[in-house]
Amino acid sequence: MDGGLCQRCHEQLGRIVHHRIHLTSETIDNPDICYGFQNLEYVCLDCHNVEHGFKHEIPGVRYEFSPDGDPVPTPPVKN
């Protein structure tokens, strides 16, 4: 058991369930890609950001996904 550590770096706690094969309009209807355990990994925020090319997390900025499965920033959430 990994104790909840990131499955990539094994240094930080995992935070995000990441799809190894990204969800896109072509893959969204494939249950093996969407829900299959073999396509999911538990990663920390840093490893997930590296995977998607993000440099760092911007406080207050959230993302949704485009039809192609790319993350798109949404307006900041106001408290």
Secondary structure, 3 states (H helix, E strand, C coil): CCCCECCCCCCCECCEEEECCCCCCCCCCCHHHHCCHHHEEEECHHHHHHHHCCCCCCCCCEEEECCCCCEEEECCCCC
